[in-house]
Amino acid sequence: MDTTTVVILLILGFLVVGLATWVVFSHRRHTRRLAGLAETASAERQQWEMHLQQVVQEGTAAHLADVAAERREKEESQALVARYHQAYTASLKWEVGSRAKLLEMVSAHGLDGVLFSGIVFATGGREQPKYVTQLDHVLLMDDRVIVIEAKNWKGVVFDGVAPSSVHAAFGALIDAGSDGEFAIQVRREDQGTGLSITRHPDPSGTSEKHSVAPRVQVRRQAFALRRLIEARTGEDLSIDACVFYSHKSVRLFTPRKGAPSRTPYTPVFDTAGMRAHLGALGPGRIGPGLIERLAPGLASMATDATGVGAYAEEWQSVLDAVQGEQVD
């Protein structure tokens, strides 16, 4: 073997040894790199799992807090409404007269519907002031809803009419006292010969009970009921509203619809006017099926529900049943 061959063999040997060494070290380096990546991935996965667990725990706690808050809010609203229902039931004697007259009128005109009396519900949600809305009567027909604010006022009532426009002598004695909507009641005092004058709204601003005119009051009530129905059913209904002065001896002066006004017209009736209004009702502005859709919900908020016409048997009055038991 000559020298050249020996040199070539030595070079090949060194190359083989070097290649083997490079392969070993490269494999070790790659293994260490993979191990590092796996360790990093494991740490990141562990960190993500901890973060996810924290998010789930926080979300669960927040959800439980929301559920608890909603439960408290519901219980508070129910308690508030229950107190008002009790108070209304105790004072229902003031609405018995208007209820009886309305039922007689609806029946006499051959109308079909349900008259709900003493509807009470709470408005306002979480972080909002809670208000209780009380409706004297709601007449539900298959194609219309009418909110009726009943006033058992006796004497002379000027609703939206300045006393001076009725007679100059009234103007000399009684000032309207308001540029907006108003109602003034003049009645003989229960004892004595003096006269009592009550203004709505109260010009002094000290009477919360007399803070708004009846027309304004019933429009607010109708709006609150409209929003409640929309929240519960998704229906945005057009709801009628009116004021009914139901006392048999009331003498009512009120303007008729016709003059342009920026304020929505809200009709005001005495017994004769209410009877004529119900008798002149045409087709409602809402499609049929209202009683089926709305009656159960309204009944759950009402002190009494009385069916008339086709609904007399289905919706029988609790008040009439109690009165019948007392008579027996």
C-alpha positions in Angstrom: 0.0 0.0 0.0 1.6 3.2 -1.1 1.6 6.5 0.8 -1.2 8.1 -1.2 -3.6 5.3 -0.4 -2.8 5.6 3.3 -3.4 9.3 3.3 -6.8 8.9 1.5 -7.8 6.2 4.0 -6.9 8.5 6.9 -8.8 11.4 5.4 -11.8 9.2 4.9 -11.5 8.0 8.5 -11.4 11.5 9.8 -14.4 12.4 7.7 -16.4 9.5 8.9 -15.5 10.2 12.5 -16.3 13.9 12.1 -19.6 13.2 10.4 -20.6 10.7 13.2 -19.6 13.3 15.8 -21.6 16.0 14.1 -24.7 13.7 13.8 -24.4 12.8 17.5 -24.0 16.5 18.6 -26.8 17.7 16.2 -29.2 15.0 17.5 -28.4 16.0 21.1 -28.9 19.7 20.3 -32.2 19.0 18.5 -33.3 16.8 21.4 -32.5 19.6 23.8 -34.3 22.1 21.6 -37.4 19.9 21.4 -37.3 19.3 25.1 -37.1 23.1 25.7 -40.0 23.7 23.3 -42.1 21.0 25.0 -41.3 22.5 28.4 -42.2 26.0 27.2 -45.4 24.6 25.6 -46.3 22.8 28.8 -45.7 25.9 30.9 -47.8 28.0 28.5 -50.5 25.4 28.5 -50.5 25.3 32.3 -50.6 29.1 32.4 -53.5 29.2 29.9 -55.4 26.5 31.9 -54.9 28.6 35.0 -56.1 31.7 33.2 -59.1 29.9 31.8 -60.0 28.5 35.2 -59.8 32.0 36.6 -61.9 33.4 33.9 -64.5 30.6 34.4 -64.5 31.2 38.1 -64.9 34.9 37.7 -67.6 34.5 35.1 -69.4 32.0 37.3 -69.2 34.3 40.3 -70.4 37.2 38.1 -73.3 35.1 36.8 -74.2 34.0 40.3 -74.1 37.6 41.4 -76.3 38.7 38.5 -78.8 35.9 39.3 -78.8 36.8 42.9 -79.3 40.5 42.1 -82.2 39.6 39.7 -83.8 37.5 42.3 -83.5 40.3 44.9 -84.9 42.8 42.4 -87.8 40.5 41.5 -88.6 39.8 45.2 -88.4 43.6 46.0 -90.7 44.4 43.0 -93.1 41.6 44.0 -93.2 42.8 47.6 -93.7 46.4 46.5 -96.5 45.4 44.1 -98.1 43.2 46.8 -98.2 46.2 49.3 -99.9 48.4 46.7 -102.3 45.6 45.8 -103.3 45.4 49.5 -103.7 49.1 49.7 -105.7 49.2 46.5 -107.9 46.3 47.6 -108.6 48.1 50.9 -109.6 51.3 49.0 -111.4 49.5 46.2 -114.7 50.8 47.4 -113.9 54.1 45.7 -113.7 52.3 42.3 -116.7 50.0 42.7 -119.1 52.7 41.4 -117.1 53.4 38.2 -116.5 49.7 37.7 -120.2 48.9 37.9 -121.1 51.8 35.5 -118.4 50.7 32.9 -119.6 47.1 33.0 -123.2 48.2 32.5 -122.3 50.4 29.6 -120.1 47.8 27.8 -122.9 45.2 28.3 -125.6 47.6 27.1 -123.8 48.3 23.9 -123.3 44.6 23.2 -119.5 44.8 23.4 -117.3 41.8 24.1 -114.3 42.2 26.3 -112.7 42.0 29.8 -112.6 44.8 32.3 -109.6 44.7 34.6 -109.7 46.8 37.8 -106.9 47.7 40.1 -103.9 46.8 37.9 -100.6 47.3 39.7 -97.1 46.8 38.4 -93.6 48.0 39.0 -91.4 49.7 36.5 -87.6 50.5 36.6 -84.8 47.9 36.6 -81.6 47.4 38.3 -79.8 50.6 39.2 -82.9 52.5 38.3 -85.6 53.9 40.7 -88.5 51.6 41.1 -92.0 53.1 40.5 -95.3 51.5 41.0 -98.0 52.2 38.4 -101.6 51.8 39.4 -104.4 51.7 36.8 -108.0 52.1 37.9 -109.4 50.2 34.9 -108.3 48.7 31.7 -110.9 47.6 29.1 -109.4 44.9 26.9 -111.3 44.2 23.7 -110.2 41.9 20.9 -108.8 44.8 18.8 -108.1 47.6 21.3 -106.9 48.5 24.8 -108.4 51.4 26.8 -106.8 52.7 30.0 -109.5 54.5 32.1 -108.6 56.8 35.0 -111.7 57.0 37.2 -112.4 60.1 39.3 -115.2 59.9 41.8 -115.3 63.7 42.0 -118.6 65.5 42.8 -119.4 69.1 42.4 -118.3 71.2 39.4 -115.2 70.1 37.5 -113.3 72.3 34.9 -111.0 69.9 33.0 -108.9 71.9 30.5 -111.5 74.7 30.5 -110.8 78.0 32.3 -113.7 78.8 34.6 -113.9 82.3 33.1 -114.7 80.8 29.7 -117.8 79.0 31.1 -119.1 82.2 32.8 -117.5 85.5 33.7 -118.6 85.1 37.3 -116.6 81.9 37.6 -113.6 83.7 36.4 -114.0 86.4 39.1 -113.9 83.7 41.7 -111.6 81.0 40.4 -108.4 81.3 38.5 -107.2 78.5 36.3 -103.8 78.8 37.8 -102.0 76.8 35.1 -100.9 77.4 31.5 -100.8 73.7 30.7 -103.3 70.9 31.3 -105.3 71.2 34.5 -108.4 70.2 36.3 -110.3 72.2 39.0 -112.8 70.7 41.3 -115.3 73.0 43.1 -117.4 71.2 45.7 -119.4 71.8 48.8 -117.6 70.8 51.9 -118.8 67.7 53.7 -119.7 69.7 56.7 -120.7 73.4 56.7 -121.7 75.6 53.9 -118.3 76.5 52.5 -116.8 75.5 49.1 -113.7 73.6 48.6 -111.5 74.2 45.5 -108.9 71.6 44.5 -106.5 72.2 41.6 -104.6 69.6 39.6 -101.7 70.3 39.4 -101.4 72.0 42.7 -100.0 75.5 42.0 -98.0 75.5 45.3 -96.3 72.2 44.3 -96.7 70.9 47.9 -99.2 68.1 47.1 -97.8 65.0 45.6 -101.3 63.5 45.2 -102.4 66.6 43.1 -99.1 66.9 41.2 -100.5 66.4 37.7 -103.8 66.8 35.8 -105.9 63.7 35.3 -105.3 63.7 31.5 -101.5 63.8 32.1 -101.9 61.0 34.7 -103.8 58.6 32.4 -101.4 59.2 29.5 -98.5 58.3 31.7 -100.3 55.2 32.8 -101.1 54.2 29.3 -97.5 54.7 28.2 -96.2 52.6 31.2 -98.6 49.8 30.3 -97.5 50.0 26.6 -93.8 49.7 27.6 -94.6 46.8 30.0 -96.5 44.9 27.2 -93.7 45.5 24.8 -91.1 44.2 27.3 -93.1 41.1 28.0 -94.5 40.2 24.6 -92.5 42.2 22.0 -95.7 44.0 20.8 -95.6 47.8 20.6 -99.3 48.5 20.8 -101.3 51.7 20.5 -103.2 52.1 23.7 -106.2 54.5 24.1 -106.6 56.5 27.3 -109.4 58.5 28.8 -110.6 60.1 32.1 -114.0 59.1 33.5 -115.6 61.4 36.1 -118.0 58.8 37.4 -119.8 60.6 40.3 -123.6 60.8 39.6 -123.8 64.5 40.6 -120.6 65.8 38.8 -121.1 68.8 36.4 -118.2 68.6 33.9 -116.9 71.3 31.7 -114.3 70.2 29.2 -113.2 71.1 25.7 -114.0 68.9 22.7 -111.5 67.7 20.2 -111.0 69.9 17.3 -108.6 72.8 18.1 -105.0 72.2 17.1 -102.7 71.5 20.0 -99.1 70.4 20.6 -100.5 68.1 23.4 -102.0 64.7 22.4 -105.8 64.8 22.8 -107.0 62.8 25.7 -110.8 62.6 26.0 -112.6 63.3 29.3 -116.1 62.0 30.0 -118.9 62.1 32.6 -121.3 59.2 32.7 -123.3 60.3 29.7 -120.2 61.1 27.7 -118.6 57.7 28.5 -121.7 55.9 27.5 -121.8 57.7 24.2 -118.1 57.1 23.6 -118.3 53.3 24.1 -121.4 53.2 21.9 -119.6 54.9 19.1 -116.5 52.7 19.1 -115.6 51.5 15.6 -113.0 48.9 14.6 -109.9 49.1 16.7 -106.5 50.1 15.5 -105.0 46.8 16.5 -105.5 43.4 14.8 -107.7 40.8 16.4 -106.6 38.3 19.1 -105.6 40.8 21.9 -107.7 39.1 24.6 -106.1 35.7 24.0 -102.6 37.2 24.0 -102.9 39.8 26.8 -105.7 38.8 29.2 -103.7 36.3 31.3 -100.9 38.7 31.8 -103.2 41.6 32.8 -105.2 39.3 35.1 -102.0 38.4 37.0 -101.5 42.1 37.9 -105.2 43.0 38.5 -107.3 43.0 41.6 -110.3 41.9 39.6 -111.1 40.8 36.0 -114.7 40.7 34.7 -115.7 39.4 31.3 -118.5 40.9 29.4 -120.5 39.5 26.4 -118.7 36.5 24.9 -116.2 36.5 27.7 -118.6 36.7 30.6 -118.4 33.0 31.4 -114.6 32.7 31.0 -113.7 35.7 33.1 -116.0 35.7 36.2 -115.4 38.4 38.8 -114.0 37.6 42.2 -115.6 40.7 43.6 -119.0 39.7 42.3 -118.5 36.2 43.8 -117.6 37.7 47.2 -120.6 40.0 47.1 -122.8 37.1 46.2 -121.6 35.1 49.2 -122.2 38.0 51.5 -125.8 38.4 50.1 -126.5 34.7 50.6 
